[in-house]
Amino acid sequence: MEKRRTKMLQKRNLSAWLLSMVLAVIAVCWIMPVVAGAFTSFKSNLEVKMFARDLNLIPHNWTLENYEYVVNYPTLSIYKAMGNTVIVCIVSIVLTLLLCTMSAYGFERFEFKGKETLFWTLFTLSSIPNVVALVPQYTFYTWLGWIDRLPSIIAPTVADVFYIFLIRNFMKGIPKELEEAARIDGAGELKILALVEAPLLKPVLTIVGIFKFSGAWNDFLWPSIAITTPTHSTITPAIRLLNDSYGGMPERLLAGCMLAMLPTLVVYLVFRKQFLKGLDVGSGVKG
């Protein structure tokens, strides 16, 4: 019996070690391009062109001229682009949390014919790549007169079925007795959602908020199509303006990318504990 336990522990330790090695390799593969980009952003253009010959990752002569160029670039105000992105992120997060929480509450707590069929049909349709809908989406927002305005970036992303799925799955763990007690006290559905459900949904709503912030901040394809005026642009598509017409200034692009990464890094560091806690989206509140 003791030998069997020892063998089982050895297998578990081996499996844990192999998994750790795989995760370490993945982490290195993910972080090395970021590290290389950070170092390159402090190089001169001449040193970047010489990289293919000497493969020197760390700059010989550190310089801040790329960051000075980004901050003082005449065609693009990085502060304006970041301000536009902050507006898009805040409005998108608020609307997404409101709409997705209300939708999840409706799908989870209300009973109506074809509920599950409707939900999983919407979930399946959400797997279709967004690029398929670019032409009709552009036509629709042109008809609304929203092209080259921030609402054209915000509106297409505020109702995500995946976020509804996450919130609904978390909501399954919240006892219905809490809602019934609130109804007995005379509370309506919106009041129950706001005062009973929402506080208990805080972990998963934090996850949705972080995901939404990251997605809105880093979105490139649709904003680069919908926004044509540089002063209306968000940060990610605006970075491409930093390169010259021949694409020969990658160090400037990387300096812009490093500046654009800082807010997402700060948000993750601030909310990392809530993020890890909210990953257990199936826990809810057992009672």
KEKE-3310 file (N, C-alpha, C; in steps of 0.2 Angstrom, whole numbers, plus 5000, padded with zeros to 4 digits):
npx = (5004:5009:5020:5012:5006:5018:5022:5011:5012:5025:5022:5013:5021:5030:5021:5017:5029:5032:5021:5024:5036:5032:5023:5032:5040:5031:5028:5040:5041:5031:5035:5047:5047:5041:5050:5061:5056:5055:5068:5072:5066:5073:5084:5094:5090:5100:5107:5096:5095:5107:5105:5102:5114:5123:5115:5113:5104:5103:5104:5118:5120:5110:5095:5083:5076:5067:5055:5053:5051:5038:5030:5030:5026:5020:5008:5001:4993:4998:4992:4979:4975:4976:4967:4955:4954:4953:4940:4932:4935:4929:4916:4912:4915:4905:4893:4893:4894:4881:4872:4875:4875:4861:4856:4861:4854:4841:4841:4845:4836:4823:4809:4806:4799:4809:4821:4834:4838:4838:4848:4860:4860:4863:4876:4883:4883:4891:4903:4907:4919:4923:4928:4920:4909:4912:4910:4895:4893:4900:4893:4881:4884:4888:4876:4870:4877:4888:4901:4918:4917:4917:4906:4904:4914:4912:4898:4897:4903:4897:4888:4891:4891:4898:4903:4890:4888:4898:4894:4881:4884:4891:4881:4873:4877:4872:4861:4843:4834:4838:4833:4820:4816:4818:4808:4797:4798:4794:4802:4806:4811:4822:4827:4831:4841:4850:4853:4854:4859:4870:4880:4885:4889:4901:4915:4915:4911:4921:4931:4925:4925:4939:4943:4936:4941:4954:4952:4945:4955:4966:4960:4961:4958:4944:4943:4953:4947:4934:4937:4944:4950:4964:4964:4953:4956:4959:4972:4979:4977:4982:4995:5001:5004:5016:5026:5037:5033:5040:5041:5052:5056:5055:5058:5052:5039:5039:5042:5030:5021:5026:5022:5009:5006:5007:4995:4987:4995:4996:4983:4981:4990:4985:4972:4975:4973:4959:4956:4962:4954:4941:4942:4937:4924:4913:4909:4901:4889:4888:4876)
npy = (4994:5006:5007:5009:5021:5029:5028:5034:5047:5050:5050:5060:5071:5070:5073:5086:5093:5091:5098:5111:5114:5115:5126:5135:5136:5141:5153:5159:5160:5169:5180:5184:5191:5203:5208:5209:5219:5230:5233:5236:5248:5257:5259:5266:5270:5266:5256:5247:5243:5236:5225:5213:5209:5208:5203:5208:5210:5219:5237:5246:5259:5268:5277:5290:5295:5290:5289:5302:5306:5300:5306:5319:5319:5327:5324:5315:5316:5308:5309:5313:5302:5292:5297:5297:5283:5279:5285:5276:5264:5265:5268:5257:5247:5250:5249:5236:5228:5232:5228:5214:5208:5210:5202:5190:5187:5187:5175:5166:5166:5168:5159:5154:5149:5140:5145:5140:5135:5147:5154:5146:5146:5160:5160:5151:5158:5169:5164:5166:5173:5191:5198:5194:5201:5214:5222:5224:5229:5241:5247:5249:5257:5268:5272:5276:5287:5287:5284:5287:5292:5290:5282:5273:5263:5259:5254:5241:5231:5230:5220:5205:5188:5179:5184:5185:5172:5169:5176:5171:5158:5159:5164:5153:5148:5156:5156:5154:5157:5169:5179:5176:5179:5193:5196:5194:5204:5214:5218:5223:5215:5222:5229:5218:5213:5223:5225:5213:5202:5208:5213:5200:5195:5201:5196:5189:5200:5208:5201:5201:5215:5217:5209:5216:5229:5226:5221:5232:5242:5237:5234:5234:5232:5235:5249:5255:5255:5261:5274:5288:5300:5306:5313:5308:5295:5279:5272:5261:5259:5271:5270:5265:5276:5281:5276:5278:5280:5270:5260:5259:5262:5254:5255:5267:5263:5253:5260:5267:5257:5251:5262:5262:5249:5251:5256:5244:5235:5241:5241:5227:5224:5231:5225:5211:5202:5201:5197:5184:5178:5179:5170:5158:5155:5147:5146:5154:5158:5147:5139)
npz = (5000:5004:4995:4983:4985:4986:4972:4966:4970:4965:4951:4951:4954:4944:4933:4937:4936:4922:4917:4922:4915:4902:4903:4907:4895:4886:4892:4891:4876:4874:4881:4876:4863:4868:4877:4868:4860:4869:4872:4859:4856:4862:4854:4841:4824:4815:4823:4824:4811:4810:4818:4811:4808:4819:4829:4842:4856:4867:4868:4862:4863:4873:4870:4870:4860:4852:4860:4862:4850:4847:4857:4853:4840:4826:4817:4825:4840:4854:4867:4864:4857:4867:4876:4868:4868:4881:4884:4875:4881:4894:4892:4885:4894:4904:4897:4893:4904:4910:4900:4897:4910:4913:4902:4905:4917:4913:4905:4914:4925:4921:4913:4897:4882:4871:4876:4879:4866:4859:4866:4864:4851:4848:4854:4846:4834:4838:4836:4824:4813:4816:4805:4794:4795:4792:4780:4779:4792:4791:4781:4788:4799:4792:4787:4798:4801:4809:4806:4807:4820:4838:4843:4833:4836:4848:4849:4842:4851:4863:4867:4870:4868:4874:4886:4892:4894:4903:4915:4917:4920:4932:4939:4941:4953:4963:4976:4973:4983:4989:4980:4980:4993:4993:4983:4991:5000:4992:4981:4965:4948:4943:4954:4962:4954:4955:4968:4975:4966:4959:4968:4972:4961:4958:4957:4944:4936:4938:4930:4918:4915:4915:4904:4894:4895:4890:4877:4871:4872:4865:4852:4835:4821:4817:4822:4814:4802:4804:4809:4802:4803:4811:4823:4829:4832:4840:4851:4847:4832:4829:4831:4820:4812:4815:4808:4794:4776:4770:4779:4787:4800:4813:4826:4831:4830:4840:4851:4853:4854:4867:4875:4874:4879:4893:4901:4901:4907:4920:4924:4925:4935:4946:4948:4949:4959:4961:4948:4948:4957:4952:4941:4945:4939:4940:4953:4961:4974:4985:4995)
capx = (5000:5014:5023:5008:5006:5024:5022:5006:5015:5030:5018:5010:5026:5032:5016:5017:5036:5031:5017:5028:5041:5028:5021:5038:5042:5025:5029:5046:5039:5026:5038:5053:5045:5039:5057:5065:5053:5056:5075:5073:5063:5079:5089:5094:5088:5106:5108:5091:5097:5113:5104:5102:5121:5127:5110:5113:5098:5103:5107:5125:5119:5103:5092:5076:5074:5061:5050:5053:5047:5031:5026:5030:5024:5015:5002:4997:4994:4997:4988:4973:4973:4975:4961:4949:4954:4950:4933:4929:4935:4925:4909:4911:4914:4899:4887:4894:4892:4874:4868:4877:4872:4854:4854:4862:4849:4835:4842:4846:4831:4817:4808:4802:4799:4815:4826:4841:4839:4840:4855:4866:4861:4867:4883:4886:4884:4896:4910:4909:4924:4921:4930:4915:4903:4915:4906:4888:4894:4902:4887:4876:4886:4888:4869:4868:4881:4893:4908:4923:4915:4918:4901:4905:4919:4909:4892:4897:4906:4894:4884:4895:4887:4903:4902:4884:4889:4902:4890:4876:4887:4893:4875:4870:4879:4869:4854:4837:4831:4839:4829:4813:4816:4818:4802:4792:4799:4791:4807:4805:4817:4828:4830:4834:4847:4855:4854:4855:4863:4876:4886:4887:4893:4907:4921:4915:4910:4928:4934:4922:4928:4946:4943:4933:4946:4960:4949:4944:4961:4970:4957:4964:4955:4938:4944:4957:4942:4929:4940:4948:4953:4969:4963:4948:4958:4961:4979:4982:4977:4986:5003:5004:5005:5022:5031:5037:5030:5043:5041:5059:5057:5052:5060:5047:5033:5039:5041:5023:5018:5027:5018:5002:5005:5007:4989:4984:4999:4994:4976:4981:4993:4980:4966:4977:4970:4952:4956:4963:4948:4935:4943:4933:4917:4908:4908:4895:4889:4885:4873)
capy = (5000:5012:5008:5012:5029:5032:5028:5039:5054:5051:5051:5067:5075:5070:5077:5093:5095:5092:5104:5117:5115:5117:5132:5139:5137:5145:5160:5162:5161:5175:5186:5186:5197:5209:5210:5212:5225:5235:5235:5239:5255:5262:5259:5271:5267:5263:5250:5242:5240:5232:5220:5207:5206:5206:5200:5211:5212:5225:5242:5248:5266:5269:5283:5291:5299:5287:5291:5309:5307:5298:5311:5326:5318:5332:5322:5312:5317:5302:5310:5313:5295:5289:5300:5293:5276:5279:5286:5270:5258:5267:5268:5250:5243:5251:5246:5229:5226:5232:5223:5207:5206:5209:5197:5184:5187:5185:5169:5161:5166:5168:5154:5156:5144:5141:5149:5137:5135:5154:5156:5142:5148:5166:5158:5148:5163:5173:5161:5168:5179:5197:5200:5192:5206:5221:5226:5226:5233:5248:5250:5251:5263:5274:5274:5280:5293:5286:5283:5292:5295:5285:5277:5267:5258:5256:5250:5234:5227:5230:5214:5199:5182:5175:5187:5183:5165:5169:5179:5166:5152:5161:5165:5147:5146:5160:5153:5158:5159:5176:5182:5175:5183:5200:5197:5194:5211:5219:5221:5221:5212:5227:5230:5212:5212:5228:5225:5206:5198:5212:5212:5193:5194:5206:5193:5188:5206:5211:5197:5204:5222:5217:5207:5221:5234:5224:5220:5239:5246:5234:5233:5237:5231:5239:5256:5257:5255:5266:5280:5290:5306:5305:5316:5304:5288:5276:5272:5255:5260:5277:5269:5264:5283:5283:5274:5281:5277:5264:5255:5258:5265:5250:5257:5272:5259:5249:5265:5269:5251:5251:5267:5259:5244:5253:5256:5237:5232:5244:5238:5220:5224:5233:5220:5204:5197:5201:5193:5177:5176:5179:5165:5153:5158:5142:5145:5158:5158:5141:5140)
capz = (5000:5005:4988:4978:4987:4983:4965:4964:4972:4960:4945:4951:4954:4937:4929:4939:4933:4915:4915:4924:4910:4896:4904:4906:4888:4883:4895:4887:4870:4874:4884:4873:4859:4872:4879:4862:4857:4873:4870:4852:4857:4865:4850:4836:4818:4813:4827:4823:4805:4811:4822:4807:4807:4825:4833:4848:4859:4872:4864:4863:4865:4874:4868:4871:4854:4849:4864:4861:4843:4848:4861:4850:4833:4824:4814:4830:4847:4858:4872:4861:4855:4873:4878:4865:4870:4888:4883:4872:4886:4900:4890:4883:4900:4908:4893:4892:4911:4911:4895:4898:4916:4912:4898:4909:4922:4910:4902:4919:4930:4918:4909:4891:4877:4867:4879:4878:4859:4857:4869:4861:4844:4848:4856:4840:4829:4840:4835:4817:4814:4815:4798:4789:4795:4791:4775:4781:4798:4789:4778:4793:4803:4787:4786:4805:4801:4815:4804:4810:4827:4843:4844:4829:4839:4855:4848:4840:4855:4870:4869:4869:4871:4878:4893:4895:4896:4909:4920:4918:4923:4939:4942:4943:4960:4968:4978:4971:4989:4990:4976:4983:4999:4990:4980:4997:5003:4987:4976:4958:4946:4942:4961:4964:4950:4957:4975:4977:4962:4957:4973:4972:4954:4958:4955:4937:4933:4937:4925:4911:4915:4913:4897:4890:4894:4886:4871:4868:4872:4859:4846:4829:4814:4815:4823:4809:4796:4805:4810:4796:4805:4816:4830:4832:4832:4847:4852:4843:4825:4828:4831:4813:4809:4817:4804:4788:4770:4768:4784:4789:4807:4818:4833:4833:4832:4846:4857:4853:4857:4874:4879:4873:4884:4900:4904:4902:4913:4926:4926:4927:4942:4951:4949:4948:4964:4959:4942:4949:4961:4947:4936:4947:4937:4942:4960:4963:4981:4987:5002)
cpx = (5004:5018:5019:5007:5012:5024:5017:5009:5021:5027:5016:5015:5029:5028:5016:5024:5035:5027:5020:5033:5037:5026:5026:5040:5037:5026:5035:5045:5035:5030:5044:5052:5044:5046:5061:5062:5054:5063:5076:5070:5068:5085:5089:5092:5094:5107:5103:5093:5103:5112:5104:5109:5124:5122:5111:5107:5098:5106:5114:5124:5112:5101:5085:5072:5067:5054:5048:5049:5040:5027:5026:5028:5019:5008:4998:4999:4993:4992:4981:4970:4972:4968:4954:4948:4951:4942:4929:4929:4930:4918:4907:4910:4907:4893:4887:4892:4884:4870:4869:4874:4864:4852:4855:4857:4843:4836:4842:4840:4824:4816:4803:4803:4805:4821:4833:4843:4842:4847:4861:4866:4865:4875:4887:4888:4890:4903:4912:4914:4921:4922:4924:4910:4906:4911:4899:4888:4896:4897:4882:4878:4887:4881:4867:4872:4886:4900:4912:4921:4916:4913:4901:4910:4916:4903:4893:4900:4903:4890:4887:4892:4892:4903:4896:4884:4893:4898:4884:4879:4889:4886:4871:4872:4876:4862:4848:4833:4832:4834:4821:4811:4815:4811:4796:4792:4796:4796:4805:4812:4823:4831:4833:4841:4852:4857:4856:4860:4870:4881:4889:4891:4899:4913:4921:4914:4917:4932:4932:4925:4935:4947:4941:4938:4952:4958:4948:4950:4966:4967:4960:4960:4949:4939:4948:4952:4937:4931:4945:4952:4958:4967:4957:4950:4960:4969:4982:4982:4981:4993:5005:5006:5013:5028:5031:5034:5033:5044:5048:5061:5053:5053:5055:5040:5033:5039:5034:5019:5020:5023:5011:5000:5004:5001:4986:4988:4997:4987:4977:4985:4989:4975:4968:4973:4962:4951:4957:4957:4942:4936:4938:4925:4911:4906:4902:4895:4885:4882:4868)
cpy = (5006:5013:5011:5019:5032:5033:5033:5046:5055:5053:5058:5072:5076:5074:5084:5096:5096:5098:5111:5119:5118:5124:5137:5141:5142:5152:5163:5164:5168:5181:5189:5192:5203:5212:5213:5218:5231:5237:5238:5246:5260:5262:5264:5267:5263:5256:5245:5239:5235:5226:5213:5205:5204:5203:5202:5213:5218:5231:5244:5255:5267:5276:5284:5295:5296:5289:5298:5310:5305:5303:5317:5325:5323:5330:5318:5314:5311:5303:5310:5306:5291:5291:5297:5286:5275:5280:5279:5265:5259:5265:5260:5246:5243:5248:5239:5225:5226:5228:5216:5204:5205:5204:5190:5182:5184:5177:5164:5161:5166:5162:5156:5150:5145:5145:5146:5137:5142:5156:5152:5144:5155:5164:5155:5153:5168:5170:5163:5174:5186:5200:5199:5198:5213:5225:5228:5230:5240:5251:5253:5257:5269:5277:5278:5286:5293:5285:5289:5296:5289:5280:5271:5262:5255:5252:5243:5229:5226:5224:5208:5193:5178:5178:5186:5176:5165:5171:5174:5160:5153:5162:5159:5145:5151:5157:5157:5160:5166:5181:5182:5179:5191:5201:5198:5201:5216:5221:5218:5218:5216:5228:5224:5211:5217:5227:5218:5202:5202:5212:5205:5192:5198:5202:5192:5195:5209:5207:5200:5211:5222:5215:5212:5227:5232:5224:5227:5243:5243:5233:5237:5237:5236:5246:5259:5258:5261:5273:5282:5297:5305:5307:5312:5297:5286:5275:5267:5257:5267:5276:5268:5271:5285:5281:5278:5277:5271:5259:5254:5261:5261:5252:5262:5268:5256:5254:5266:5263:5250:5256:5265:5253:5245:5253:5249:5234:5235:5241:5231:5220:5226:5228:5213:5200:5196:5196:5186:5174:5175:5173:5159:5155:5153:5142:5148:5158:5152:5142:5135)
cpz = (5000:4998:4983:4979:4984:4976:4962:4965:4967:4953:4945:4951:4947:4932:4930:4936:4926:4913:4917:4918:4904:4897:4904:4899:4885:4886:4892:4880:4869:4876:4880:4868:4862:4874:4874:4860:4862:4873:4864:4852:4859:4860:4844:4829:4815:4816:4826:4816:4805:4815:4818:4807:4813:4830:4841:4851:4863:4868:4866:4866:4866:4872:4869:4866:4851:4853:4863:4854:4844:4852:4857:4842:4831:4821:4820:4837:4851:4864:4870:4860:4861:4876:4875:4867:4877:4888:4880:4877:4892:4898:4888:4889:4903:4904:4893:4899:4912:4906:4896:4905:4916:4908:4901:4914:4919:4907:4908:4924:4927:4914:4903:4886:4872:4869:4878:4871:4857:4860:4865:4854:4843:4850:4850:4835:4831:4838:4827:4817:4812:4808:4793:4789:4794:4786:4777:4787:4796:4785:4783:4797:4798:4787:4793:4805:4807:4812:4805:4816:4832:4844:4839:4831:4845:4853:4846:4845:4862:4872:4866:4872:4875:4885:4896:4898:4903:4915:4922:4922:4930:4942:4945:4951:4965:4970:4976:4977:4991:4986:4978:4989:4998:4987:4986:5000:4998:4982:4969:4955:4945:4949:4963:4960:4953:4964:4978:4973:4960:4962:4973:4966:4953:4955:4947:4933:4933:4931:4918:4910:4912:4906:4892:4889:4889:4879:4867:4867:4866:4853:4840:4823:4813:4817:4817:4802:4797:4806:4805:4798:4811:4823:4833:4833:4839:4846:4847:4836:4824:4828:4824:4809:4810:4813:4797:4782:4768:4773:4787:4796:4812:4825:4836:4835:4838:4852:4858:4856:4865:4878:4879:4878:4891:4904:4906:4907:4919:4929:4928:4934:4947:4953:4948:4953:4963:4953:4943:4953:4957:4942:4938:4945:4938:4949:4963:4971:4983:4994:5003)
residu = (MET:GLU:LYS:ARG:ARG:THR:LYS:MET:LEU:GLN:LYS:ARG:ASN:LEU:SER:ALA:TRP:LEU:LEU:SER:MET:VAL:LEU:ALA:VAL:ILE:ALA:VAL:CYS:TRP:ILE:MET:PRO:VAL:VAL:ALA:GLY:ALA:PHE:THR:SER:PHE:LYS:SER:ASN:LEU:GLU:VAL:LYS:MET:PHE:ALA:ARG:ASP:LEU:ASN:LEU:ILE:PRO:HIS:ASN:TRP:THR:LEU:GLU:ASN:TYR:GLU:TYR:VAL:VAL:ASN:TYR:PRO:THR:LEU:SER:ILE:TYR:LYS:ALA:MET:GLY:ASN:THR:VAL:ILE:VAL:CYS:ILE:VAL:SER:ILE:VAL:LEU:THR:LEU:LEU:LEU:CYS:THR:MET:SER:ALA:TYR:GLY:PHE:GLU:ARG:PHE:GLU:PHE:LYS:GLY:LYS:GLU:THR:LEU:PHE:TRP:THR:LEU:PHE:THR:LEU:SER:SER:ILE:PRO:ASN:VAL:VAL:ALA:LEU:VAL:PRO:GLN:TYR:THR:PHE:TYR:THR:TRP:LEU:GLY:TRP:ILE:ASP:ARG:LEU:PRO:SER:ILE:ILE:ALA:PRO:THR:VAL:ALA:ASP:VAL:PHE:TYR:ILE:PHE:LEU:ILE:ARG:ASN:PHE:MET:LYS:GLY:ILE:PRO:LYS:GLU:LEU:GLU:GLU:ALA:ALA:ARG:ILE:ASP:GLY:ALA:GLY:GLU:LEU:LYS:ILE:LEU:ALA:LEU:VAL:GLU:ALA:PRO:LEU:LEU:LYS:PRO:VAL:LEU:THR:ILE:VAL:GLY:ILE:PHE:LYS:PHE:SER:GLY:ALA:TRP:ASN:ASP:PHE:LEU:TRP:PRO:SER:ILE:ALA:ILE:THR:THR:PRO:THR:HIS:SER:THR:ILE:THR:PRO:ALA:ILE:ARG:LEU:LEU:ASN:ASP:SER:TYR:GLY:GLY:MET:PRO:GLU:ARG:LEU:LEU:ALA:GLY:CYS:MET:LEU:ALA:MET:LEU:PRO:THR:LEU:VAL:VAL:TYR:LEU:VAL:PHE:ARG:LYS:GLN:PHE:LEU:LYS:GLY:LEU:ASP:VAL:GLY:SER:GLY:VAL:LYS:GLY)
# end
